[in-house]
Amino acid sequence: MKQELIERFIRYVKVNTQSDPNSHTCPSTQGQWELARMLVEELKAIGMEDVTIDDNGYVMATLPANTDKNVPVIGFLAHMDTAPEFTGANVNPQIIEQYDGGDIVLNKEQGIILSPNDFPELAHYKGHTLITTDGTTLLGADDKAGIAEIMTAMNYLIQHPEIKHGKVRVAFTPDEEIGRGPHKFDVAKFGAQFAYTVDGGPLGELEYESFNAAEAKITIKGKNVHPGTAKGKMINSIKIAMEFQQQLPAHEAPEHTEGYEGFYHLLSFQGSVEETKLHYIIRDFDREQFEARKAKMKEIAASLAQKYGNDRITLEINDQYYNMREKIEPVRHIVDIAHEAMTNLGIEPKVKPIRGGTDGSQLSYMGLPTPNIFAGGENFHGRYEYISADNMVKAAEVIVEIIKLFEQKAS
């Protein structure tokens, strides 16, 4: 299983599937189409049935039931795209056998080193087979590890028909990294009662709480006048934008928060005297606090509009997704089954909130309750990303064990 996982994973990461928030197509990039078509062929090759790819690049397939029991249809999902923040072109994975616990030279020429001094969690991986970048790209374990693990688990079950299971659906989706993953996902066509995204981080992660999320875009109009004659006339939009930012709580930002703490995150600040644009994301686990954060932004914008003129400040806030706990709590047994699967395999479940969102955040509100389980990667979205092939094996085994438990608990 380990070699199969490594081979699949490396094949997938070599396809550049960075999503593009500025594109209006679905998928947002051609590379995702390339990977989607590759996955369709591989699903057919291992013997999956009802393999489809729709006009928006969503890949679906079925592992038919081999039991007469009335087992709920469950699904497993992973996303094909990688983050737009760091290049995913020309990924050149390195395999480190029997990692010794020391520094890993990612790129000798550029002096890029993956060191336990900077990333102390590397100590947990001594003796593992690690897959790293060459220091010039991200790796793509988020979420091509999840794809490889689902594919390998399905192949294992097909090769071991003695393992009884209900009907299983799998899906590989585009554009998760830009928040659009489920936007065109056909829940009815997928036909699962419950699902799991395989999109978590280190070994044992099990998540069914996500942020409530919104984005805010502020446009500030100034008035440019020659600085030599500007007194009483110039209105500098950059300074108004700085004033906006300064009125937000300084320590309620990603670099100062953890656990269940929410934040305002200034993603971009682009401006001139004449016009400045601010782009924020707003995050909080608590729905009331989430609404309060949006209200705070509106309050600041209104205050500045009163000070500088109503026509000078435009604020647009759009909700992106909500805390999936609200939809998963009524079917909490699906979390309990994943917990039991990990425990059965000697894995300590680490139940924690996702400081982010997954496709499951939106799918749960679309009628498909979808908690998240680990895929095994570390340091996502950058040059220091790596994954343990040993823990990829464990993720695939957890998928198989969840499927077995659903069958065993059915009547």
N, C-alpha and C positions, 0 to 999 in steps of 0.2 A: 504493500500500500504506500509506503514511504517514497519509493522510487517513482511510482505512478504520480503521486502528488507533486513531486519536484518537477517532473517532466511536463505535466499539465501547466503548473504554475509558471514555469519559465516560458513556455510557449505563449501563454496569455499575456505576460507582462511585456513581451517584445512587440506587442501591438500597441501603438500609441492611441489611447482612448481618452485623453484629456477632454473634459466637457468645456463648453464655451458659453458663459452667461450672456454674451452679446448676440448669440445666434438665436433665431426664432424657429429653427427646424427641430424636429424630434426624430432621432437623436440630434444633439446639437453639433456633432462632429462626425465626419466620415469614418474615422477610426473605429467608432463604436459599431457602425454597420459591419465593418470587416470582422471584428470579434464576434458579433452576433451570428454572422453566417458561419463562421468557424465552429461555434458552439452548436448550431443546428446540425451540422454534419457529424460532430462528435456524439451528440445525443442519439442520433440515428444509428451510429456505428456501435454504440454499446447496447442497443436494443430497447431504448425508450420508445414509447408509443405517443401518438397524437402530438408529434413535434411540430410546432408552428412558429412562424415569425410574422408579426403583423406590420402594417404600413408605418408604424412608429418605432419599430426596432425592438419590440418586446418579444422575448423568446419564452415559450412555454412548452412543457412536455409532461408526460404521465408515466408513472410506474404503476401498472395495474395491480390490484389486490390479488393476493394468492391465498386468501382465507375466506371462509363463509361467514365469519363474524361480522357484526354490524359496527365496523370501525369508522370513526369520523375521518373524512378526507382532510389530510393535513398538507401544508405546503412549505417549501423552503425557497428563500429568495436571496439573491446577491446582485450587486450592481456592477455594471461593466465599465463605467467611467472612472477616471482618476481626477484628482483635484486640479483645478485650473491654476492654483497659486505657484506651482513648481513644475518644471518641464517633465513630461512623460515620454519624450521622443528619444529614440535610440537607447532604451533601457538595456544595460549590460550587467545582468546579475552575476554576483560572485558567490560561490558555494564554499563555506568554511566547515570542513569536517572536524568533528571532535574539538569544538571550540575550547581553547585553553584558559579562558577567563581574562586574557590580556587585551592590549590594544589591537584593533583590526585596521590595517591600512587600506582605506577605500581607494585612495588615489595618490600614488607615490609622487607623481609629477607635481600635483597641486598641494601636496601636504595635507590631505584630508584624512582624518583619523576618527574612527568610531571607538571611543575610549570609555571604560567603566568609570573613569574620573568624572566624565561629563554625564554619563548615563549609567548610574549605579545598578539599575535593574539587570544589566548584562551579567551580573554575578549569578543570576538564576539560571543562566543558559550554559554554564560550564558543562562540557561533554556533549552538547547538542550539535546537530547539523544546522548551521545558520545560513540564510540566504540574505545577502546585502546588496546595496547598489555599488556602482563604481565611483560614487561621490559626485557625479555630475547630473544625476536625475533623481526623481523619486523612484520607489520600487514598484508600487502598485499593488501591494498586499491589501490595501483598502480599495477595492474589495475583490481582487482577483484570487486572493487566497480563499475567500468564501466560495467563489465559483468552482475552483479546483476541488475544494472539500465536498461540495454538493455533488459534483460530477463523479468523484471517486467513491462516495458513499452509494450513489445509485448503481454504479458499476459493480460494487461489492455485493449489493443485494441481488442484482441480476445473476451474478456468478454463484450465489448461495441461495438457491430457491428453497432450501430447507428452513430458512428464516421466514416465519410467517409475518405478514404485514397487510395493512389496509391499502387503499389507493393513496398514492403520494403524487402531488403536483410540484413541479419545480418551475421557477421563473428567473430569468436574468434580465435586468432592467437598465435603461439608460438614465443618465443625467441626475443621479442621486446627489452628486456633489454640488449641484447648483440648485437643489431644492425642488426639482421637477420630477423626480423619479416616479411617483405614483400618478402624476397628473393625467396620463392617458392609459393607466393600467385598468384593464377590464376585469373587475372583481368577479362579476357573474361568470364570465368565460373561464376564469381560473378555477372557480368551483370548489374552493377549499373552505372548510368551516373555521379552521385556525391555521396560522402560519408562523414561521420563524424566519427572521432575517439572520444570515450568518455574516455579520458585519461588525462584530465587536473586536476588542483589542486582545490583551494577554489571556493566557490560560484561565479558564473558569469564569470569565465574565458572563453574567446573566442579567439582562436589563429589561425592565418593563416600565420605567419612568423616563420621560424625556422632558426637555424644556417645553414651555409655551414660547413660541417664537414669532417675532414680527421684524419687519425692516422699516426703516424710516429714511426718507430722502428729503433733504432740505435745500431749497434754492433761495439764495439771498441776492437781491438786485442792489447794486450800488450806483454811484454817480461819479464818473471820472471827469476830473477837471485838471488842467495843467497845474502841477504842484506850486508853481510860482504865484498863481492867482486863485488858489483853492480855498482860502479861508472863508468859512461860512457857506461853502458850496459843495465841496467834495463829500461824498459818503462812501467810505471804504468798506466794501462788502466782506473783505477778509477779516477786518477787525470785528465786525458784527458776528461773523461765524465763530471767531475766537471767544467772543462773549457768550455765545450759545454753549459752546463746549465747557467753558468755565463754570457755568451754572449747573452742570450735572455733577453728582457726587463723585469726587476724584477717585475714591477707593472702590466704587462699584463698577469695576472694569475687569476684563478677563485676567489681567496680570496680578490682580489682588483678590481673586475669589476662587472658591473651591466648593466641593460637596453640593449642598443645596442652595448656595448663594447665587443670586441672579446678577445681571450686569447690563450696562450699556457699552457697546463696542463700536468705536469710530473706525470704520473700514477704510474710508478714503476721504480726503480733503483736497479739493481742487479749486483754485480760485485766482482771481485778479481783482483789482479795485472794482471793476464793473460788475462782476458776477462770481459768486462762490457757491460750490455744491458740496454738501456733506452727505455721507452715506453711513448710516448706523444699522446695527442689528441690536434688537432688544430681546433679552432672554430671562425667564424666571420659571421655576417649577410651580410656584403657587399662582393660581389663576387671578386672585385678587391683587397680589403684588404685581403681576404682569400687567393688569389693567391700570394699576397705579403708575407704573413706569411709562406707559403710553400717555397717560394723562399729564405726567410731569413734562414730557416733551411738548405737548400741546400748550401747556401753561407757559413754558419758556418762550415758545414761538409767539404766543399772544402778547406776552410782556414786551418782547423786542419789537413786535409789529406796532404796538402802541407807542413805543419810544421813537421808532425810525420811520413809521408809515406802514399802513396795512398792505400796500401794494408791493412792499419790498421783501416780504418773507412768505415763502410757500412751503408747507409741511405736508408730506404724503406718507401715511403709515398704512402698511398692509400686513395683515396676519399671514404667517407662513405655515405653521402647524401648531398643534396643541399637545399637552402632556398625555401620552397614550395610556397612562395608568388608569384614567377614568373609564376607558373602554375595556381594559384588560382585567381589572379587579373583579368584575362579575363572572369572569371565566378563569379565575386565578389558578385552576387546576392545570392549565397549560404551562404556567410558570413552574408549578410544583413537579410536573413530569420532567421538564428540562433539568430541574434541580436534582431529581432522583436519578436521572440518566447520568449526570456528572458524578454523583456520589457512588453509583454502581461501578463506575470506571476508576474510582480512586482519585477523582478530581475534586478539589475543594471549590464549591460554587462561591463566586464573589458577586453577590447581589448588590448592585449599586445603581444610582441614577446615571443616565447618559447625559453628560454635559455637552449636548448637541442634539441631533435628531437623526433618525434613520428613516428609511422608507416606511417602516412600521408605524412611525408617528402619524403619518397621514393615512396609511392603509387601515389602521385601527378605527379611524373616524369614518372610513368608507365602508365599514361593515366587516372587515377582516382583522380580528384581533391578532397582533403580530409582535410578540416580544423579540428580543435580540440576544443571540448567543455569540460567544467568542469565535474569532477566526485565527487569532494567534499572533498578530503583528504588533510591532512597537514603532513609535516615532513616525506615525503616518504623515504624509504630505510633504516630505522633504528628503534631502540627501542622506540623512542618517537613519532612514527607515530600514527595518530588517524584520525577518520572521524566522522562527524555529520550525524546521520541517518536522521535528518530533511532535511539536504541539499541533501542527496541521493534521498529523495522523490522529491525534486525540480529538480534534474538532470533527473529523470525518466519523470517528467512532461514536461521538456523542449524537450525531445525526442518526446513525444506524440505531443506537440505543433508544432514542426518543421514538423512532418508528416502531421498534419492538414493544416498547411499553404501551403505546396506544393500542396495539393489537392485544396485548396481554390483559389490559384493563377492560376491554370490550366484552360484551355479552354475546 
